[in-house]
């Protein structure tokens, strides 16, 4: 029975059974046959193709996703990725037109990648959470708490390795608390993570006494992640790339990723298929917390500090990048590549605003408008694909 459950967990969540198997599901038993009648062979001429057709028609009353009903839409995600790439190209043309002497320089491109590294790691974790049907508003506060905890005098006295481990443990542990509150405490994700955002921010302020904590010179190995370069590229960019690659493999090539899509698309069907939905949800938020811990290490390397002010509005940037990348807020659909492309769009926009000396408040207005347009386009796309 466990093997059958595992097989069902790998299928599309919408195709999971919606009721317990009955007598008609047994092989060789025709629906409506007498209880005492022995199962006989299938009627002559009933081929495997006909059997598949029959099973498809039997489940036709179930609500299938648009991509299952229309195979031509199977590459819709790739088309959307091309649209995101086109948007990046358009922004690059704007940069070349407005600041040709600075935008296309190697140093500016490295700056864009370095700026994207911190929020990019958080975006990977946020993608998993939203595909799984949740939301995490506490990522910025968790990152700040992890950076403060890792830069206390007591923690720094043990060296840079312990500082990194501390940041990862604080981030993962806080994320697991979110998952436990949501899964076993049955608290709405929005409320649970909002409460954690406030609590983690307050704890970070209390631990640091609202002061910026500097990384000691003997722990310069942390700073080397930002100053050290391989092939002219900062090490933090390589850390970012490694997290993106690991996230892509986890989401697209493992059972964990398939279960994430199943839980986000139809939690009840996933539960019937044998997936422990509550445990999986806890793991998703733990993964998001781990990404926040990695981001805390990156922000410590870039700023040489740990502060309760780190991560301000990072949740906005991460959620916006995920939405722009095509991930549905309702869960069940999304890609790591799309989220990263959405992140790069926001990062390039920020870079253009800085190069052109525009106000920071104008950046927030532009980001808000982009989020609204992206959600409207998602709703329109879903409406056009509905039967």
C-alpha positions as CSV (number, residue, x, y, z in Angstrom):
1,X,0.0,0.0,0.0
2,X,2.9,2.3,0.7
3,X,4.2,1.8,-2.9
4,X,0.8,2.7,-4.3
5,X,0.8,5.8,-2.2
6,X,4.2,6.8,-3.3
7,X,3.3,6.3,-7.0
8,X,0.2,8.5,-6.5
9,X,2.2,11.2,-4.8
10,X,4.3,11.6,-8.0
11,X,1.3,12.3,-10.2
12,X,-0.4,15.5,-10.8
13,X,-2.4,16.5,-7.7
14,X,-5.6,17.1,-9.7
15,X,-5.4,13.5,-10.9
16,X,-5.2,12.0,-7.4
17,X,-8.2,9.9,-6.4
18,X,-10.9,11.9,-4.6
19,X,-12.6,8.9,-2.9
20,X,-11.5,5.5,-1.4
21,X,-11.3,2.7,-4.0
22,X,-14.4,0.7,-4.3
23,X,-15.2,-2.7,-5.6
24,X,-15.3,-1.5,-9.2
25,X,-11.6,-0.5,-8.9
26,X,-10.5,-4.1,-8.5
27,X,-9.0,-5.8,-11.6
28,X,-11.3,-8.1,-13.5
29,X,-14.5,-7.0,-11.6
30,X,-17.1,-5.3,-13.7
31,X,-19.2,-2.6,-12.1
32,X,-22.6,-4.0,-11.0
33,X,-21.5,-7.6,-11.1
34,X,-23.0,-9.9,-8.4
35,X,-21.0,-10.2,-5.2
36,X,-20.5,-13.9,-5.6
37,X,-19.4,-13.8,-9.2
38,X,-15.7,-14.6,-9.8
39,X,-13.6,-12.1,-11.7
40,X,-13.2,-13.0,-15.3
41,X,-11.0,-11.8,-18.1
42,X,-11.5,-8.5,-19.7
43,X,-13.8,-8.6,-22.8
44,X,-12.1,-9.4,-26.1
45,X,-10.8,-6.4,-28.0
46,X,-10.3,-4.3,-24.9
47,X,-6.8,-3.1,-25.5
48,X,-4.6,-1.1,-23.2
49,X,-5.4,2.0,-25.1
50,X,-9.1,1.4,-24.6
51,X,-8.5,0.8,-20.9
52,X,-6.7,4.1,-20.6
53,X,-9.5,5.8,-22.5
54,X,-12.1,4.3,-20.2
55,X,-10.2,5.4,-17.1
56,X,-9.8,8.8,-18.5
57,X,-13.5,9.1,-19.2
58,X,-14.3,7.8,-15.7
59,X,-12.2,10.6,-14.2
60,X,-13.5,13.2,-16.6
61,X,-15.9,14.5,-14.1
62,X,-12.9,15.4,-11.9
63,X,-11.6,18.9,-12.2
64,X,-8.4,18.7,-14.2
65,X,-5.8,21.5,-14.5
66,X,-5.9,23.5,-17.7
67,X,-2.6,22.0,-18.9
68,X,-4.0,18.5,-18.7
69,X,-7.1,19.4,-20.8
70,X,-5.1,21.4,-23.4
71,X,-1.7,19.8,-24.2
72,X,-0.8,22.7,-26.4
73,X,-0.6,24.9,-23.2
74,X,2.1,22.6,-21.8
75,X,4.8,25.0,-22.8
76,X,3.0,28.1,-21.4
77,X,5.7,28.3,-18.7
78,X,8.5,28.5,-21.3
79,X,6.6,31.2,-23.2
80,X,6.3,33.2,-20.0
81,X,10.0,32.8,-19.4
82,X,10.7,34.2,-22.9
83,X,8.5,37.1,-21.9
84,X,10.5,37.7,-18.8
85,X,13.7,37.6,-20.8
86,X,12.2,40.1,-23.3
87,X,11.4,42.4,-20.4
88,X,15.1,42.1,-19.2
89,X,16.3,43.0,-22.7
90,X,13.9,46.0,-22.8
91,X,15.2,47.2,-19.4
92,X,18.8,46.8,-20.7
93,X,18.0,48.9,-23.7
94,X,16.6,51.6,-21.4
95,X,19.8,51.5,-19.4
96,X,21.9,51.8,-22.5
97,X,19.8,54.7,-23.7
98,X,19.9,56.6,-20.4
99,X,23.3,55.7,-18.9
100,X,25.4,54.2,-21.7
101,X,28.7,55.0,-20.0
102,X,27.9,53.2,-16.7
103,X,25.1,50.6,-17.2
104,X,26.9,48.2,-19.5
105,X,30.1,48.2,-17.6
106,X,31.4,45.0,-16.0
107,X,31.5,46.5,-12.5
108,X,27.8,47.5,-12.8
109,X,26.8,44.0,-13.9
110,X,28.7,42.5,-10.9
111,X,26.9,45.0,-8.7
112,X,23.5,43.9,-10.0
113,X,24.3,40.2,-9.3
114,X,25.6,41.1,-5.8
115,X,22.4,43.0,-5.0
116,X,20.3,40.1,-6.3
117,X,22.2,37.5,-4.3
118,X,20.7,38.3,-0.8
119,X,17.1,38.6,-1.9
120,X,17.6,35.8,-4.5
121,X,18.4,33.2,-1.9
122,X,15.2,34.2,0.0
123,X,13.2,34.1,-3.2
124,X,14.1,30.5,-3.7
125,X,12.6,29.6,-0.3
126,X,9.6,31.8,-1.0
127,X,9.0,30.0,-4.3
128,X,8.7,26.6,-2.5
129,X,6.3,28.1,0.1
130,X,4.0,29.7,-2.4
131,X,3.9,26.7,-4.7
132,X,3.0,24.7,-1.6
133,X,0.0,27.0,-1.1
134,X,1.4,29.2,1.7
135,X,2.9,32.6,2.2
136,X,5.8,33.9,4.4
137,X,5.8,37.5,5.5
138,X,8.6,36.9,8.1
139,X,11.6,36.3,5.8
140,X,13.1,39.7,6.3
141,X,12.7,39.7,10.1
142,X,14.1,36.1,10.3
143,X,17.1,37.2,8.2
144,X,17.7,40.1,10.6
145,X,17.4,37.9,13.7
146,X,19.8,35.4,12.2
147,X,22.4,38.1,11.4
148,X,22.1,39.7,14.9
149,X,22.4,36.3,16.7
150,X,25.4,35.3,14.6
151,X,27.2,38.6,15.3
152,X,26.8,38.7,19.1
153,X,30.1,38.8,21.1
154,X,29.4,35.4,22.5
155,X,28.9,33.8,19.0
156,X,31.8,35.6,17.4
157,X,34.2,34.4,20.1
158,X,33.8,30.9,18.6
159,X,34.9,31.9,15.1
160,X,33.4,32.3,11.6
161,X,32.3,28.7,11.2
162,X,30.1,28.8,14.3
163,X,28.8,32.1,13.2
164,X,27.6,30.6,9.9
165,X,26.1,27.5,11.7
166,X,24.3,29.8,14.1
167,X,22.7,31.9,11.3
168,X,21.6,28.7,9.5
169,X,20.2,27.1,12.7
170,X,18.4,30.3,13.8
171,X,16.8,30.7,10.3
172,X,15.8,27.1,10.0
173,X,14.4,26.9,13.6
174,X,12.4,30.0,13.2
175,X,11.0,28.7,9.9
176,X,10.0,25.4,11.5
177,X,8.1,27.3,14.2
178,X,6.1,29.0,11.4
179,X,5.4,25.6,9.9
180,X,4.3,24.0,13.2
181,X,2.0,26.9,13.9
182,X,0.4,26.6,10.5
183,X,0.2,22.8,10.2
184,X,-0.5,21.7,13.7
185,X,-1.8,24.9,15.3
186,X,-4.1,25.5,12.2
187,X,-3.2,29.2,12.1
188,X,-3.6,30.9,8.8
189,X,-0.2,31.3,7.1
190,X,-0.7,35.1,6.7
191,X,-1.4,35.5,10.4
192,X,1.3,33.1,11.6
193,X,4.1,34.6,9.5
194,X,2.9,38.1,10.3
195,X,3.1,37.4,14.0
196,X,6.6,35.9,13.5
197,X,7.7,39.0,11.5
198,X,6.8,41.2,14.5
199,X,8.2,38.8,17.1
200,X,11.5,38.1,15.3
201,X,12.0,41.8,14.6
202,X,11.4,42.6,18.3
203,X,13.8,39.9,19.5
204,X,16.5,41.1,17.1
205,X,16.1,44.6,18.5
206,X,16.3,43.3,22.1
207,X,19.4,41.2,21.5
208,X,21.3,44.0,19.7
209,X,19.9,46.8,21.9
210,X,19.0,48.5,18.6
211,X,22.7,48.8,17.8
212,X,24.6,47.7,14.7
213,X,27.0,44.8,15.6
214,X,30.2,44.7,13.6
215,X,32.0,41.6,12.5
216,X,35.3,41.3,14.3
217,X,38.5,41.5,12.3
218,X,39.5,37.9,13.4
219,X,36.3,36.7,11.7
220,X,37.2,38.3,8.3
221,X,36.5,34.9,6.6
222,X,32.9,36.0,6.7
223,X,33.7,39.3,4.9
224,X,35.8,37.4,2.3
225,X,32.6,36.0,0.9
226,X,31.9,39.5,-0.4
227,X,35.4,40.8,-1.1
228,X,36.9,37.6,-2.4
229,X,36.5,36.9,-6.2
230,X,36.8,34.0,-8.5
231,X,37.1,34.9,-12.2
232,X,36.3,38.5,-11.2
233,X,32.9,37.5,-9.6
234,X,32.3,37.8,-5.8
235,X,31.9,34.6,-3.9
236,X,28.4,35.6,-2.7
237,X,27.2,35.3,-6.3
238,X,28.5,31.7,-6.5
239,X,26.6,31.0,-3.2
240,X,23.5,32.4,-4.8
241,X,24.0,30.3,-7.9
242,X,24.5,27.2,-5.8
243,X,21.3,27.8,-3.9
244,X,19.3,28.4,-7.1
245,X,20.8,25.2,-8.7
246,X,20.0,23.1,-5.5
247,X,16.5,24.6,-5.4
248,X,15.8,23.7,-9.1
249,X,16.9,20.1,-8.6
250,X,14.9,19.8,-5.4
251,X,11.8,21.1,-7.1
252,X,12.0,19.4,-10.4
253,X,13.9,16.2,-9.9
254,X,12.8,14.9,-6.5
255,X,9.8,13.4,-4.8
256,X,9.8,16.4,-2.4
257,X,9.3,18.8,-5.3
258,X,6.4,16.7,-6.8
259,X,4.8,16.6,-3.4
260,X,5.1,20.4,-3.1
261,X,3.1,20.8,-6.3
262,X,0.6,18.3,-5.1
263,X,0.1,19.9,-1.7
264,X,-0.3,23.4,-3.3
265,X,-2.6,22.3,-6.1
266,X,-5.0,20.1,-4.0
267,X,-4.1,19.4,-0.4
268,X,-7.1,17.0,0.1
269,X,-6.2,15.0,-2.9
270,X,-2.6,14.9,-1.8
271,X,-3.6,13.6,1.6
272,X,-5.7,10.9,0.1
273,X,-2.8,9.9,-2.1
274,X,-0.7,9.3,1.0
275,X,1.2,12.5,1.4
276,X,1.6,13.8,5.0
277,X,0.4,17.3,4.2
278,X,1.1,18.8,7.6
279,X,4.6,17.4,7.8
280,X,5.4,18.6,4.3
281,X,4.2,22.1,5.1
282,X,6.5,22.2,8.1
283,X,9.4,21.2,5.9
284,X,8.5,23.9,3.4
285,X,8.7,26.6,6.0
286,X,11.8,25.1,7.5
287,X,13.4,25.3,4.0
288,X,12.3,29.0,3.7
289,X,14.0,29.6,7.1
290,X,17.2,27.9,6.0
291,X,17.3,30.2,2.9
292,X,16.9,33.2,5.3
293,X,19.9,31.9,7.3
294,X,22.0,31.7,4.2
295,X,20.9,35.2,3.2
296,X,21.9,36.4,6.7
297,X,25.4,35.1,6.1
298,X,25.5,37.0,2.7
299,X,24.3,40.2,4.2
300,X,26.9,40.0,7.0
301,X,29.5,39.5,4.3
302,X,28.4,42.4,2.3
303,X,27.8,44.9,5.1
304,X,30.3,43.5,7.8
305,X,27.4,43.9,10.3
306,X,24.5,42.2,11.9
307,X,21.5,44.5,12.5
308,X,17.8,44.4,13.3
309,X,17.3,46.7,10.4
310,X,18.5,44.2,7.8
311,X,15.8,42.7,5.6
312,X,13.4,45.7,5.7
313,X,10.7,45.0,3.1
314,X,12.6,42.0,1.7
315,X,9.4,40.0,2.0
316,X,7.9,42.4,-0.5
317,X,10.7,42.0,-3.0
318,X,10.7,38.2,-2.7
319,X,7.0,37.8,-3.1
320,X,7.0,40.2,-6.0
321,X,9.7,38.3,-7.7
322,X,7.9,35.1,-7.3
323,X,4.6,36.5,-8.7
324,X,6.4,38.2,-11.6
325,X,8.0,34.8,-12.3
326,X,4.6,33.2,-12.9
327,X,4.0,31.4,-9.6
328,X,0.3,31.3,-8.6
329,X,-0.5,32.8,-5.2
330,X,-3.0,30.0,-4.8
331,X,-0.2,27.4,-5.1
332,X,0.3,24.4,-7.3
333,X,2.2,26.1,-10.1
334,X,5.5,27.9,-10.4
335,X,9.2,27.6,-11.3
336,X,12.5,28.5,-9.8
337,X,13.8,30.0,-13.1
338,X,10.7,32.2,-13.4
339,X,11.2,33.5,-9.9
340,X,14.9,34.3,-10.5
341,X,14.0,36.1,-13.8
342,X,11.4,38.1,-11.9
343,X,14.0,39.0,-9.3
344,X,16.5,40.2,-11.9
345,X,13.8,42.4,-13.4
346,X,13.3,44.1,-10.0
347,X,17.0,44.3,-9.4
348,X,17.7,45.9,-12.8
349,X,14.8,48.4,-12.2
350,X,16.4,49.4,-8.9
351,X,19.8,49.8,-10.5
352,X,18.3,52.0,-13.2
353,X,16.6,54.2,-10.6
354,X,19.9,54.6,-8.8
355,X,22.0,55.3,-11.9
356,X,19.4,58.0,-13.0
357,X,19.3,59.5,-9.5
358,X,15.5,58.9,-9.0
359,X,13.8,58.9,-5.7
360,X,13.6,55.7,-3.6
361,X,9.9,56.3,-3.1
362,X,9.4,56.2,-6.9
363,X,11.0,52.7,-6.9
364,X,8.4,51.5,-4.4
365,X,5.6,52.9,-6.5
366,X,6.9,51.3,-9.6
367,X,7.3,47.9,-7.8
368,X,3.7,48.1,-6.5
369,X,2.4,48.8,-10.0
370,X,4.3,45.9,-11.4
371,X,2.9,43.5,-8.8
372,X,-0.6,44.6,-9.5
373,X,-0.2,44.2,-13.3
374,X,1.4,40.8,-12.8
375,X,-1.5,39.6,-10.7
376,X,-4.1,40.9,-13.2
377,X,-2.3,39.1,-16.0
378,X,-2.3,35.9,-14.0
379,X,-6.1,36.2,-13.4
380,X,-6.7,36.9,-17.0
381,X,-4.6,34.0,-18.1
382,X,-6.4,31.6,-15.8
383,X,-9.8,32.9,-17.0
384,X,-8.9,32.4,-20.6
385,X,-7.9,28.8,-20.0
386,X,-10.9,27.8,-18.0
387,X,-13.5,25.7,-20.0
